[in-house]
C-alpha cells in the first residue's frame, strides 16, 4: 500500500487504514467476531465479551458502524431494542483476518525465530 497512485487508489488506501485502525483496537476484532454469528443485541455482546465496559462497547460499535463494517438496526419499540450485524464488507474483512491467522499458522516456525517473537 505504498506510493501515491491514482485518486481512487489513494482513497482506497485511506479507507483501508481507517478500517484497520478501528478493527485493530483492543476490542474491535473481538466485537466483530461476536457479531459474525448473526444479528446480536447490545446486552448479548456485553455478556459475551469479558472485560468490556458498556461505554467501551458503545464506542467500539459506533466506530465499526462509522467505518461500514457493521450495521445497527433500531427496532423503534417502546422497550429499546437494537441489533448489530456485519455488513458484506465486514464479513469479507473478517474472512481476510482469518486468512492472516492461517498465514501465521503456516509460517509459525519461521516467524518464531524472528527477533520480535523470541523470548527475552
Secondary structure by P-SEA (a helix, b strand, c coil): ccccccaaaaaaaaaaaaaaaaaacccaaaaaaaaccccccaaaaaaacccccaaaaaaaaaaaaaaccbbbbccccccbbbbbbbcaaaaaaaaaaaaaaaaaaaaaaaaaaccccccc
